Structures are given as C-alpha cells and as structure tokens.
Amino acid sequence: MKKDLPKVFGSVLKETRLERKLSQQELADYSDVDRAYISQLELGDSVPSIVTIFKLAEVLKLKPNELVSLVEKRLK
C-alpha cells in the first residue's frame, strides 16, 4: 500500500463531500459512522474498511468503484 494512500483517500472524500454540500456530521449520520471517524478519514489518520467505503459511496451517490477510481487517479 502506498504510504500516501490514506491522505489521498481523505482529500478525495472531503472534496466529494463538499461537492455534495454535506457536513461531516451529515455524512456520518447517513453512512452510520461517527463524525470523528469521518474527520480521521479526511485527515488521512484512518483507513476505511471495504464496508465503510460502500457506505460512504452510497451516501455520496457514487458506486464504490467510482470512489476508489477517484483515489487511484489522484495517486498517479
């Protein structure tokens, strides 16, 4: 795993969340995770499980592979 992957995932998550006009709290509530965890993800301090990726993608109106693809493109 690339060491900058958590940071890149976090920046993609934050940008997508803001594009959808969601607060961290709203994203957390709709995806059934803690708001502090959303913050940790956005800062790159945590790495989401596959289940969390599916939950986040659904709330962000993306397919899970689309969310991963956005991260993959940014890593290149």
C-alpha positions as CSV (number, residue, x, y, z in Angstrom):
1,M,0.0,0.0,0.0
2,K,1.3,3.4,-0.9
3,K,2.0,5.4,2.2
4,D,0.2,8.4,0.9
5,L,-3.0,6.4,0.1
6,P,-4.8,7.4,3.4
7,K,-4.1,11.1,2.7
8,V,-5.2,10.9,-0.9
9,F,-8.4,9.0,0.1
10,G,-9.1,11.6,2.7
11,S,-8.7,14.5,0.3
12,V,-11.0,12.8,-2.3
13,L,-13.5,12.1,0.4
14,K,-13.6,15.7,1.7
15,E,-13.8,17.2,-1.8
16,T,-16.6,14.9,-2.8
17,R,-18.4,15.5,0.4
18,L,-18.2,19.3,-0.1
19,E,-19.3,19.0,-3.7
20,R,-22.4,17.2,-2.4
21,K,-22.9,20.0,0.1
22,L,-22.7,17.7,3.1
23,S,-21.3,18.4,6.5
24,Q,-19.1,15.8,8.2
25,Q,-22.0,15.2,10.6
26,E,-24.4,14.6,7.8
27,L,-22.1,12.2,6.0
28,A,-21.5,10.4,9.3
29,D,-25.2,10.2,10.1
30,Y,-26.2,9.0,6.6
31,S,-23.4,6.4,6.5
32,D,-23.9,5.2,10.1
33,V,-20.4,6.1,11.3
34,D,-19.1,8.5,13.9
35,R,-18.4,12.1,12.8
36,A,-14.9,11.9,14.4
37,Y,-14.2,8.9,12.2
38,I,-15.1,11.0,9.1
39,S,-12.6,13.6,10.3
40,Q,-9.9,10.9,10.8
41,L,-10.6,9.6,7.3
42,E,-10.4,13.1,5.8
43,L,-7.1,13.8,7.6
44,G,-5.7,10.5,6.4
45,D,-5.3,9.3,10.0
46,S,-7.5,6.2,9.4
47,V,-8.1,3.8,6.5
48,P,-11.7,2.7,5.8
49,S,-12.8,-0.8,5.6
50,I,-14.5,-2.1,2.5
51,V,-17.8,-1.9,4.3
52,T,-17.2,1.8,5.1
53,I,-16.2,2.5,1.5
54,F,-19.5,1.1,0.4
55,K,-21.5,3.1,2.9
56,L,-19.7,6.3,2.1
57,A,-20.0,5.8,-1.7
58,E,-23.8,5.2,-1.3
59,V,-24.3,8.5,0.6
60,L,-22.0,10.3,-1.9
61,K,-24.1,8.9,-4.8
62,L,-21.2,7.0,-6.2
63,K,-20.5,3.4,-6.9
64,P,-17.8,2.1,-4.6
65,N,-15.5,1.5,-7.6
66,E,-16.0,5.1,-8.7
67,L,-14.9,6.4,-5.3
68,V,-11.8,4.1,-5.4
69,S,-11.2,5.1,-9.0
70,L,-11.1,8.8,-8.0
71,V,-8.4,7.9,-5.4
72,E,-6.5,5.8,-7.8
73,K,-6.4,8.6,-10.4
74,R,-5.1,11.0,-7.7
75,L,-2.3,8.6,-6.7
76,K,-0.9,8.5,-10.3
